[in-house]
Amino acid sequence: MRSSSSASTPSPTAAPAGASALRLWGLLLVLAGNMLIDALEVSVTVVALPSIGADLGLPLTSAQWMMTGFAIGFGGLMLFGGRVVALLGRREVYLAALLGFAAASVAGAFADGLWLLVATRVVKGLCAALTAPTGLAIIQTAYPAGPLRDRALSVYTLFGASGFTAGLLLSGVLTAVDWRLTLAFPAPVVLVLFLFGLRLIPGSDPGTGRRSRGEPRRYDVAGAATCTAGLLTLVGGIVSVPAHGWTGLRSGGLLAASVLLFAAFVRVERRTPYPLVRFAFLTDGPLARSALGAAALNGSYLGLLFVLTYELQTLHGWHPLRAALALLPAAVPLAATALLSGRMVAAFGTARLIAVGAVFPLAGYLWQLRQSWPLDYATAVLPTTLMVGAGFVLSFAALNTQATARLAPPDRGAGSGLYQSAVQAGAALVPALVAALLVAHRPAVGASPEQYLAACRPALVLVAAVGALGLLAGAAGVRPRRDRGGAAPVAAAATPGARPEPKSGE
């Protein structure tokens, strides 16, 4: 059996041109295919939530864990995943994560209890935290600079941007048959990717550049554990408030525990010689604004989808596939324009695109507040989803690019990880708050449909408030330039986690 370092590393110069090119395209299909699975996992449970809740007898505050559990695992362990990959090697960790993802998919499909379902979602988030950034790094090293690498990055970007759209469609189709299929279907796909990956994913030297010979491996498990546990208890406390109140033992205890855990996380990170988070990055204006803006954009969008799914399926009785198709106008534009995002950033700069892009989602959320019974799709839902879609087209790549534009090249990996963690934190917190508000304001049994729809208003107000926060963060980056010769934004990288190189001119 050949070693991973020799048998698995594509070598365009050592192999015949035809065989080398075929191998590189095979590797790209593995990486891009897994990126597609990671991306669609975010949205594949959106339309399934009402069916999951009805089948297992779960209130909205419990069903929301299907969305937030994945985001917590992804965001809470993103930086830890990068450390694990650096110390153990890309190939080994990537392949192990694929197997873990497949196993969690099968376990989730057969789970009959809430906590096993939540655990599988967190595990899948962790696996995505191990593979999503690693795939991009493999492309950067396995493909020679030039047209071949550019083409590979374009395909990888397109698959990632299309994942959310694919997840909505699959959620509608599979939920109509059985919601458990939405959890199970990634398993065979990922196993096929694993088999091809055994042959094609290149090896790497674990720990390169991270430690001296003989120095112990420092994973910072304490930092990863306190951060993830803090997010879990915070979300748990939020969704417990409608049933137990702010001062109840369960809700108040969980919220207090989250504060203590986050305090412990800060303490651990400040004391460890190899922290996961370098808090000095938070003083970098573009990174801080990008993280806040992207968290607000992602969180408010998922919060809106949560409300619309509840309104369309639970209140209006729409079929899951019909509900999925109704939500597509918000997701399709980004997938359709993903390959043009770099040109947009080069033409208009990041700051202006982010600021203008934040206006459209907020306008859509405010428009949705005008809803009345019966909810008319053409005049209420469609305009909202189109405006949100326009916001993603304008600002998604710009936010990713601006996040690391001012960091030194060696720091961009850590800065990108911090940015992505913030994005997933928004995806965890806003849907949890939305679910809590929907349950807290639900009218008494026997209320009219108009009253049920009106009870969704506080949740929509929250979504709009988060959208406004994103607009404030974007507007703060648009300032008159005093020094025309100063540094300028860099070229776009539409794939989350990309590491763009600076260049002059905006």
Buried (B, 14 or more C-beta within 10 A) or exposed (E): EEEBEEEBBBEBEEBEEEEBBEBBBBBBBBBBBBBBBBBBBBBBBBBBBBBBBEEBEBBBBBBBBBBBBBBBBBBBBBBBBBBBBBBBBBBBBBBBBBEBBBBBBBBBBEBEEBEEBBBBBBBBBBBBBBBBBBBBBBBBEBBEEEEBBEBBBBBBBBBBBBBBBBBBBBBBBBBBEBBBBBBBBBBEBBBBBBEBBBEBBBBBEBBEEEBEEEEEBBBBEBBBBBBBBBBBBBBBBBBBBBBBEEEBEBBBBBBEBBEEBBEBBBEBBEEEEEBBBEEEBEEBEBBBBBBBBBBBBBBBBBBBBBBBBBBBBBBBEBBBBBBBBBBBBBBBBBBBBBBEBBEBBBEBBBBBBBBBBBBBBBBBBBBBBEBEBEBEBEEBBBBBBBBBBBBBBBBBBBBBBBBBBBBEEEBBBBBBBBBBBBBBBBBBBBBBBBBBBBBBBBEEEEEEEEEBBBBBBBBBBBBBBBBBBBBBBBBBBEEEEEEEEEEBBBBBBBBBBBBBEBEEEB
